[in-house]
Amino acid sequence: MVDEITTMDHPTLLFDGYCNLCSGSVLAVIKRDPQAIFRFASLQSSLGQSLLVQHALDGDEIDSVVLIREAAYSIKSDAALDVFQLLGGIYRPLVIFKFLPATFRNWIYDLIARNRYVWFGKKDVCMLPTPELEDRFLT
């Protein structure tokens, strides 16, 4: 089943299901994605872990966001900017930040990621989708 997911026409966003910032970001993407192109899975899920292994990513080092598109993936600031590009519209111009060095972008990203639980809080259980959104979340 993992092979099917990564070759589908839907980009898959892996996120920290315990993180309030990450869960809020997923809901923001869903709200801005009326064509429902994105699918979602928590990093903590067995599917999320399987996708990390499939793409030779170390689950102990990846703790925030991964965007998987067919056989390719992006992480950290690249993943966030790729999401903006795929959303299109008024979000596409944000891709201009890709011209900044990745080390600088990821330094900012890592600063936020390291402090996300302190600044935004943490859930006791992973985010569960509402019945209306269940088909967008992969298990």
N, C-alpha and C positions, 0 to 999 in steps of 0.2 A: 504494500500500500504506500510506503514512503516513496518509491520510485514514481508512482502515478502522480503524487502530489507535486513533486518538484518538476515534472514535465507538463503540468497543466498550464492553461493560459492565465492562471491567476498567480500574481506574486504573493508570496507567503511571508508575513511579518511575524517573527518570533520576538516575544517581549517578556519582561519580568512580570509574571502574574501577581506577585505580591506587592509590587511597587505602585503607589497611588499615581505618581507622575506617568508611569508607563501605561497603566490602565486608562488614565485620562487621555493620554495621547492616542491610544487605540480608538477610544470613543470619538475623539476629534477627527481621526482619519475616516472612520465609518460615516460620520455626519457629512464629510466633504467628498464622499465617494458614492454618489448616487447610482453609478453604473455597477457597483459592487465588484470591482476588479480585484480588491484585496481579500485575502484569507488570513486568518490569525491563529496562532498557537502559542501557548506559554512555553518559555524555556524550561520550566519545571516539569512539563508533561512528558510522557514517554515518547510521544511523537516529536516534540521539540528536541529531546535528547537524541532521538534517532536521526533527525535531520542534521543536527550538529555533527554527529559521527559520519553520516553520509558525505558531508562536505569537509571532512577532516578538520573540524573546528574543535578546540578543547573546551568542553563545557565548564571547566573550572576557571577558564580565563574569560569566557564570554558571559557577562552578567547583565547585559542591558538589551540591545536590539540587534537583530540580524534580519536582513531582507533577502529572501531567496527568490530568484527569478530563473526558472528552468534549471540549468546546470550551474549557473553563476550565483554568487552571493555578494553582499556588501555588509559591512559592519560599521558601528559607531556613526561618526558624522556623515560618512558616505551613504550609509543606509538611510539616515534622515533626509539627506538631500535627494536621494533617489526616490523616496516617497513623495517629496514635493514635486519632482519632475513627473512622476506617474499621475499624480492628482491633476496636474496641468492647471489651466486657468490662471488665476491670480497667484498661485503658489509656484508656478514654473520659474518666475524671475529669481526666486530664492536660490536657484541652482547656481547663480553667479558666485556664490560662496565657495564653490568647488575650485575657483581660481586661487583661493587662499591655500597655503601649504597645509597638507593633511596633518602634519605634526602639530601645527597651531590649532586647527579645527578640533583635532582629537584631544588636545590638551584641555580645551574648554569643555568638550564633551565629557572627558574623564572626570573633570572637576565636578560637574553636575552629577554624573553617575555615582561617584564616590559618596556624595552627600545627599542623594535623592531620598533616602529613608528619613534622614534627619529633617530635611527641608520640606518634604511633601508627605511623609508618613508611609507606613507599611501596613498591609492587610495581614490578618492571621491566616487567611486562606486565599488561594488564587481566585482571580476574577472569574465569575461565571457569567456567561452571556444570557441575556433575556431570551425568552422563546422566539421573539421576532428576529433575533440576531444569530440564533444557533447555527444556521447554515453557513455563516461566515467564519465560524470557529471550527478548527480541525481538531480531532481527538485521536 
